[in-house]
Amino acid sequence: MDLSLSPADLAFRDEVRAFLAGNLPPDISATFFACRRHSFDEMMRWHHILHAKGWVAPHWPVAHGGAGWSVLQQHIFDTEAMAAGAPRLRPFALRMIGPILIHFGSDAQRARFLPPMLSGEEYWCQGFSEPGAGSDLASLRCKAVRDGDDYIVTGQKTWTTTGQHAQWMFALVRTDPDAERPQKGISMVLIDMRSPGVRVQPIITIDGDHHVNDVFLDAVRVPAGNLVGQENKGWDYAKFLLAHERVTVANVGQAKAEITLLKGLARARGRLDDPVFATRLVDLETDMAALEITNLRMLSQLGPGRDAGALSSFLKLRGTEIQQRITELAMEVAGPEAAPWREDGAGNARRGPEGYGTHGWLFSRAFTVFGGSSEIQKNIVSKQILGL
Ligand SMILES: Cc1cc2nc3c(=O)[nH]c(=O)nc-3n(C[C@H](O)[C@H](O)[C@H](O)COP(=O)(O)OP(=O)(O)OC[C@H]3O[C@@H](n4cnc5c(N)ncnc54)[C@H](O)[C@@H]3O)c2cc1C
């Protein structure tokens, strides 16, 4: 595989750099370089800027409002945008349900839902996991019962990331409790979060933040027109979606940008003079380079209608381990500043730095859980790649 960029790719990279220099608001990039997480509002501001340029959905076909970029162009954009300190857009609409509707949805659904996903007018969340149905997702119990032109949905979803901001949720529900296999009785439906009977309750994670929620669905009416594809085929669409989710959680562009930032901080604090620390950093960079090449090799093999399959599990596993190692080294660089709370001199507890402090490290524990835990990815790799 030739990894050098062609003249056309170099021209594209220059175009991306020029766009970032002229359009990424300095206060938003400053958040990244101050080692803080981008807020939801900063992320959405960037979404609107990308939408105005026509770059918000690089991987969607042009016919549906995407940029139609090649995988290499997407990689170049991602790497450049993250290095410049841009927020990473949330995947739920653009990477998950959008592509599902493009592939499996009806014309009416595409016309209704794709434009506000692109414009950012409607924000989406993912309603798959339930208490007792995470790794064993097929055991989900949230049920949808047909009633005239509607389904009546009753149950609970959990760990729903940014559900507090969402107008819509794509959810897996049980439509046939008597199916011969649990996977065959599941459908995918689109639920308006403003419907009567929807209640969103925050879950505060170990880093003290509100990323995720419980969502309670109490006899929520969902029009039958919001069924995606065919009834009881939801498992097939979910598998398609999860393979795509795992590719994106490898998060190569962001991890590379974070390593560069970490290296700068380590140099400024004299940590690179410590041979043990320096060796660990070099190991991390080497593994990162190997992941990037593997990611590119894999993405270049994907074409229309071909998903990443079990290889996406490998990327998810490796990518999230690397992200956790970044936060571990960042804590070491921060030293005492990594403490989650500090006294502000007036007797008040003040929050410590997020990106390179305990907050980032604590939240990174979730990386090897969401999108399917590492143990589950290893099971998939051992069965489908190693044939064990
Ligand atoms: C921060 C965060 C955000 C999330 N966001 C979303 C979201 O937006 N939407 C959504 O639907 N879900 C979301 N999830 C849920 C996520 O997908 C699940 O947490 C994940 O699939 C694991 O399921 P579980 O939590 O029920 O753990 P369990 O399935 O109960 O697993 C517990 C432990 O047992 C291990 N284990 C389970 N089965 C096996 C097995 N067969 N072999 C070996 N080990 C096994 C697991 O690896 C894990 O260590 C999120 C989770 C987190 C933490």
Ligand as a Chemical Component Dictionary entry (heavy atoms), coordinates in Angstrom:
data_LIG
# 
_chem_comp.id                   LIG 
_chem_comp.type                 NON-POLYMER 
_chem_comp.pdbx_formal_charge   0 
_chem_comp.three_letter_code    LIG 
# 
loop_
_chem_comp_atom.comp_id 
_chem_comp_atom.atom_id 
_chem_comp_atom.alt_atom_id 
_chem_comp_atom.type_symbol 
_chem_comp_atom.charge 
_chem_comp_atom.model_Cartn_x 
_chem_comp_atom.model_Cartn_y 
_chem_comp_atom.model_Cartn_z 
_chem_comp_atom.pdbx_ordinal 
LIG C1  C1  C 0 -19.969 6.331   28.766 1  
LIG C2  C2  C 0 -20.867 5.362   28.068 2  
LIG C3  C3  C 0 -21.651 5.790   27.008 3  
LIG C4  C4  C 0 -22.528 4.905   26.397 4  
LIG N1  N1  N 0 -23.376 5.386   25.410 5  
LIG C5  C5  C 0 -24.329 4.570   24.905 6  
LIG C6  C6  C 0 -25.328 5.092   24.003 7  
LIG O1  O1  O 0 -25.313 6.273   23.646 8  
LIG N2  N2  N 0 -26.302 4.252   23.576 9  
LIG C7  C7  C 0 -26.344 2.933   23.942 10 
LIG O2  O2  O 0 -27.236 2.233   23.482 11 
LIG N3  N3  N 0 -25.422 2.412   24.795 12 
LIG C8  C8  C 0 -24.425 3.208   25.291 13 
LIG N4  N4  N 0 -23.510 2.702   26.177 14 
LIG C9  C9  C 0 -23.650 1.329   26.638 15 
LIG C10 C10 C 0 -22.546 0.378   26.189 16 
LIG O3  O3  O 0 -22.724 -0.015  24.869 17 
LIG C11 C11 C 0 -22.579 -0.799  27.176 18 
LIG O4  O4  O 0 -22.131 -0.304  28.426 19 
LIG C12 C12 C 0 -21.682 -1.938  26.747 20 
LIG O5  O5  O 0 -22.200 -2.582  25.610 21 
LIG C13 C13 C 0 -21.496 -2.976  27.884 22 
LIG O6  O6  O 0 -22.726 -3.395  28.381 23 
LIG P1  P1  P 0 -23.065 -3.361  29.950 24 
LIG O7  O7  O 0 -22.674 -2.014  30.463 25 
LIG O8  O8  O 0 -24.458 -3.797  30.114 26 
LIG O9  O9  O 0 -22.068 -4.383  30.620 27 
LIG P2  P2  P 0 -22.241 -6.012  30.680 28 
LIG O10 O10 O 0 -22.700 -6.501  29.354 29 
LIG O11 O11 O 0 -23.092 -6.295  31.875 30 
LIG O12 O12 O 0 -20.772 -6.442  30.939 31 
LIG C14 C14 C 0 -20.145 -6.394  32.218 32 
LIG C15 C15 C 0 -18.749 -6.983  32.097 33 
LIG O13 O13 O 0 -18.841 -8.358  31.686 34 
LIG C16 C16 C 0 -18.072 -8.583  30.508 35 
LIG N5  N5  N 0 -18.762 -9.543  29.638 36 
LIG C17 C17 C 0 -20.087 -9.558  29.332 37 
LIG N6  N6  N 0 -20.371 -10.558 28.481 38 
LIG C18 C18 C 0 -19.182 -11.209 28.238 39 
LIG C19 C19 C 0 -18.814 -12.342 27.422 40 
LIG N7  N7  N 0 -19.717 -12.989 26.684 41 
LIG N8  N8  N 0 -17.499 -12.706 27.416 42 
LIG C20 C20 C 0 -16.573 -12.043 28.145 43 
LIG N9  N9  N 0 -16.872 -10.966 28.946 44 
LIG C21 C21 C 0 -18.157 -10.554 28.981 45 
LIG C22 C22 C 0 -17.991 -7.215  29.828 46 
LIG O14 O14 O 0 -16.844 -7.129  29.013 47 
LIG C23 C23 C 0 -17.908 -6.284  31.029 48 
LIG O15 O15 O 0 -16.570 -6.212  31.481 49 
LIG C24 C24 C 0 -22.588 3.550   26.809 50 
LIG C25 C25 C 0 -21.768 3.123   27.853 51 
LIG C26 C26 C 0 -20.915 4.013   28.482 52 
LIG C27 C27 C 0 -20.083 3.512   29.621 53 
# 
loop_
_chem_comp_bond.comp_id 
_chem_comp_bond.atom_id_1 
_chem_comp_bond.atom_id_2 
_chem_comp_bond.value_order 
_chem_comp_bond.pdbx_ordinal 
LIG C1  C2  SING 1  
LIG C2  C3  SING 2  
LIG C2  C26 DOUB 3  
LIG C3  C4  DOUB 4  
LIG C4  N1  SING 5  
LIG C4  C24 SING 6  
LIG N1  C5  DOUB 7  
LIG C5  C6  SING 8  
LIG C5  C8  SING 9  
LIG C6  O1  DOUB 10 
LIG C6  N2  SING 11 
LIG N2  C7  SING 12 
LIG C7  O2  DOUB 13 
LIG C7  N3  SING 14 
LIG N3  C8  DOUB 15 
LIG C8  N4  SING 16 
LIG N4  C9  SING 17 
LIG N4  C24 SING 18 
LIG C9  C10 SING 19 
LIG C10 O3  SING 20 
LIG C10 C11 SING 21 
LIG C11 O4  SING 22 
LIG C11 C12 SING 23 
LIG C12 O5  SING 24 
LIG C12 C13 SING 25 
LIG C13 O6  SING 26 
LIG O6  P1  SING 27 
LIG P1  O7  DOUB 28 
LIG P1  O8  SING 29 
LIG P1  O9  SING 30 
LIG O9  P2  SING 31 
LIG P2  O10 DOUB 32 
LIG P2  O11 SING 33 
LIG P2  O12 SING 34 
LIG O12 C14 SING 35 
LIG C14 C15 SING 36 
LIG C15 O13 SING 37 
LIG C15 C23 SING 38 
LIG O13 C16 SING 39 
LIG C16 N5  SING 40 
LIG C16 C22 SING 41 
LIG N5  C17 SING 42 
LIG N5  C21 SING 43 
LIG C17 N6  DOUB 44 
LIG N6  C18 SING 45 
LIG C18 C19 SING 46 
LIG C18 C21 DOUB 47 
LIG C19 N7  SING 48 
LIG C19 N8  DOUB 49 
LIG N8  C20 SING 50 
LIG C20 N9  DOUB 51 
LIG N9  C21 SING 52 
LIG C22 O14 SING 53 
LIG C22 C23 SING 54 
LIG C23 O15 SING 55 
LIG C24 C25 DOUB 56 
LIG C25 C26 SING 57 
LIG C26 C27 SING 58 
# 
